[in-house]
Every structure is written in structure tokens, then in C-alpha cells.
Amino acid sequence: MSTRAATPSDLDAIMALEHASFPTDAWSPAMMREELASPHGWYVVVEEAGRLLGYAGLRAVRGAKDADIQTITIAETARGRGRGRALLTELLEEAARRGVHDVFLEVRADNPVAQSLYASEGFAEVGRRPRYYQPDDVDAIVMQLDLRGWAARRTPDDAETTGKGWC
Ligand SMILES: CC(C)(COP(=O)(O)OP(=O)(O)OC[C@H]1O[C@@H](n2cnc3c(N)ncnc32)[C@H](O)[C@@H]1OP(=O)(O)O)[C@@H](O)C(=O)NCCC(=O)NCCS
């Protein structure tokens, strides 16, 4: 498994995965292109044998103490083997490098797999947005992570695995 920063040339492969993973509320190519190009964003992809198997994005406005996990997706056939956690870790490391204190995200109330991933990294529910996801009429659960606590909980082995240190 290898992860790297996304580039604008990943757009087509990202959009193919976006439609497969979010059939009812996929982002448009224009929106995704803007995300990939934004200086406030940080998008990473995971690939194997030249095939893009997943992507994830952070929005962390320079100088701000809050950041948001924008999206995270692994191809259906590649799920359950640590790739989602690897991408989420990359985003949280970038948020830490940018001096963020709190990371927020919204997750569908009917998505226990993603909720479990987030909870296992220390995200906690802080609110609900009723019927946020349309047209499916599904609530959003708002979750928050204290990033400095997350960094402090990491073992030296974790940091070695990702090849990055903490400042
Ligand atoms: C959510 C998603 C990104 C997780 O990626 P993944 O590569 O499958 O997950 P990982 O293998 O890294 O597993 C990380 C954790 O997720 C949870 N998880 C993964 N698969 C699970 C399953 N089948 N059932 C319950 N929990 C599961 C577990 O907490 C797991 O930790 P563990 O392995 O220590 O038990 C992936 O399932 C996905 O792309 N889903 C569709 C898109 C989506 O829902 N994105 C999130 C939008 S908020």
C-alpha cells in the first residue's frame, strides 16, 4: 500500500470512486477539482499497482485552529484492510503540522463502519444535524477530535510506521 498527495490529474479516478461510493450524493467534478486545487485543502490517495484505491481530504484554513475531514473513501473491494485508517492518519498528521487543535467531521447516522473508524481514533459525537443528507433524509452526526490529545496518545511506533515525526 502506498499513499501520496493527490494531484489534479487524479480527478477522473477520484470521481469514478466518488460515484461508486456515494451514489445519491456524489460531489460534482467541478467541486472536486476546486477541492484538489485549494491551498486550504490537503487530499491524499492510496494506490496499488498503479490503481487508485481510495482518497481522503482535509480542509484546514491556514492559521485556523479548527479543521474538517471533508471526505474519505476506499474502493469497495479494498475495504477492511487498514487503508481507510492510513488515509485518515495522513489527514490528521497534516492538520497537526498546520497547528490545528480540533478536527470536525459529519458522518451519516446510517454508516456504522465510518463511525467506528472515527471513534477508534478518538472522535466523539458533539451534535446531530437532522435530515442533513438529502435526498436520503438521513441525519448527520457531528464528531470532534482533540488533535493534541490524539497526537499525545500515539506511540513512537505509530509515528515510525508513517515515517513522520511530530513538531
Ligand atoms: C469508511 C471507510 C473509509 C473505512 O475504510 P477501510 O479501509 O474499510 O477501513 P480500515 O480497514 O482502515 O478499518 C478501520 C476501522 O474501521 C472500522 N471498520 C472497518 N470495516 C468495518 C466493518 N466491516 N464493520 C465495522 N467496522 C469496520 C473498524 O473500526 C476498523 O478498525 P479495526 O480494523 O481496528 O477494527 C470505508 O469503509 C469506505 O470507503 N466506506 C464507504 C465510503 C464512506 O462511508 N466514507 C465515509 C464517509 S463519512
The ligand as an SDF file (V2000), in Angstrom:
LIG
                    3D

 48 50  0  0  0  0  0  0  0  0999 V2000
  -15.2780    4.0660    5.9830 C   0  0  0  0  0  0  0  0  0  0  0  0
  -14.1180    3.5230    5.1460 C   0  0  0  0  0  0  0  0  0  0  0  0
  -13.3310    4.6840    4.5420 C   0  0  0  0  0  0  0  0  0  0  0  0
  -13.1660    2.7080    6.0590 C   0  0  0  0  0  0  0  0  0  0  0  0
  -12.0600    2.2800    5.3050 O   0  0  0  0  0  0  0  0  0  0  0  0
  -11.4970    0.7850    5.4150 P   0  0  0  0  0  0  0  0  0  0  0  0
  -10.2330    0.6840    4.6690 O   0  0  0  0  0  0  0  0  0  0  0  0
  -12.5870   -0.1530    5.0720 O   0  0  0  0  0  0  0  0  0  0  0  0
  -11.2530    0.6990    6.9970 O   0  0  0  0  0  0  0  0  0  0  0  0
   -9.9980    0.0600    7.7600 P   0  0  0  0  0  0  0  0  0  0  0  0
   -9.7120   -1.3080    7.2280 O   0  0  0  0  0  0  0  0  0  0  0  0
   -8.8960    1.0450    7.7900 O   0  0  0  0  0  0  0  0  0  0  0  0
  -10.6290   -0.1210    9.2190 O   0  0  0  0  0  0  0  0  0  0  0  0
  -10.5820    0.9410   10.1500 C   0  0  0  0  0  0  0  0  0  0  0  0
  -11.7070    0.7700   11.1600 C   0  0  0  0  0  0  0  0  0  0  0  0
  -12.9740    0.9560   10.5300 O   0  0  0  0  0  0  0  0  0  0  0  0
  -13.9420    0.1180   11.1720 C   0  0  0  0  0  0  0  0  0  0  0  0
  -14.3740   -0.9260   10.2370 N   0  0  0  0  0  0  0  0  0  0  0  0
  -13.8120   -1.2730    9.0600 C   0  0  0  0  0  0  0  0  0  0  0  0
  -14.5640   -2.2190    8.4510 N   0  0  0  0  0  0  0  0  0  0  0  0
  -15.5950   -2.4780    9.3020 C   0  0  0  0  0  0  0  0  0  0  0  0
  -16.7260   -3.3440    9.2320 C   0  0  0  0  0  0  0  0  0  0  0  0
  -16.9340   -4.1470    8.1810 N   0  0  0  0  0  0  0  0  0  0  0  0
  -17.6220   -3.3200   10.2480 N   0  0  0  0  0  0  0  0  0  0  0  0
  -17.4420   -2.4940   11.3140 C   0  0  0  0  0  0  0  0  0  0  0  0
  -16.3810   -1.6350   11.4320 N   0  0  0  0  0  0  0  0  0  0  0  0
  -15.4810   -1.6380   10.4390 C   0  0  0  0  0  0  0  0  0  0  0  0
  -13.2120   -0.5330   12.3380 C   0  0  0  0  0  0  0  0  0  0  0  0
  -13.2880    0.3680   13.4420 O   0  0  0  0  0  0  0  0  0  0  0  0
  -11.7930   -0.5770   11.8140 C   0  0  0  0  0  0  0  0  0  0  0  0
  -10.8380   -0.6830   12.8320 O   0  0  0  0  0  0  0  0  0  0  0  0
  -10.2580   -2.1520   13.2360 P   0  0  0  0  0  0  0  0  0  0  0  0
   -9.7010   -2.7320   11.9820 O   0  0  0  0  0  0  0  0  0  0  0  0
   -9.2280   -1.8350   14.2570 O   0  0  0  0  0  0  0  0  0  0  0  0
  -11.4430   -2.9160   13.7330 O   0  0  0  0  0  0  0  0  0  0  0  0
  -14.6360    2.5740    4.0230 C   0  0  0  0  0  0  0  0  0  0  0  0
  -15.4160    1.5610    4.6010 O   0  0  0  0  0  0  0  0  0  0  0  0
  -15.4410    3.2820    2.9360 C   0  0  0  0  0  0  0  0  0  0  0  0
  -14.8740    3.7570    1.9740 O   0  0  0  0  0  0  0  0  0  0  0  0
  -16.7860    3.3270    3.0650 N   0  0  0  0  0  0  0  0  0  0  0  0
  -17.6330    3.9310    2.0380 C   0  0  0  0  0  0  0  0  0  0  0  0
  -17.4670    5.4410    1.9930 C   0  0  0  0  0  0  0  0  0  0  0  0
  -17.7460    6.0600    3.3380 C   0  0  0  0  0  0  0  0  0  0  0  0
  -18.6910    5.6820    4.0050 O   0  0  0  0  0  0  0  0  0  0  0  0
  -16.9160    7.0340    3.7260 N   0  0  0  0  0  0  0  0  0  0  0  0
  -17.0580    7.7480    4.9760 C   0  0  0  0  0  0  0  0  0  0  0  0
  -17.8730    8.9690    4.7790 C   0  0  0  0  0  0  0  0  0  0  0  0
  -18.0520    9.8610    6.3300 S   0  0  0  0  0  0  0  0  0  0  0  0
  1  2  1  0
  2  3  1  0
  2  4  1  0
  2 36  1  0
  4  5  1  0
  5  6  1  0
  6  7  2  0
  6  8  1  0
  6  9  1  0
  9 10  1  0
 10 11  2  0
 10 12  1  0
 10 13  1  0
 13 14  1  0
 14 15  1  0
 15 16  1  0
 15 30  1  0
 16 17  1  0
 17 18  1  0
 17 28  1  0
 18 19  1  0
 18 27  1  0
 19 20  2  0
 20 21  1  0
 21 22  1  0
 21 27  2  0
 22 23  1  0
 22 24  2  0
 24 25  1  0
 25 26  2  0
 26 27  1  0
 28 29  1  0
 28 30  1  0
 30 31  1  0
 31 32  1  0
 32 33  2  0
 32 34  1  0
 32 35  1  0
 36 37  1  0
 36 38  1  0
 38 39  2  0
 38 40  1  0
 40 41  1  0
 41 42  1  0
 42 43  1  0
 43 44  2  0
 43 45  1  0
 45 46  1  0
 46 47  1  0
 47 48  1  0
M  END
$$$$
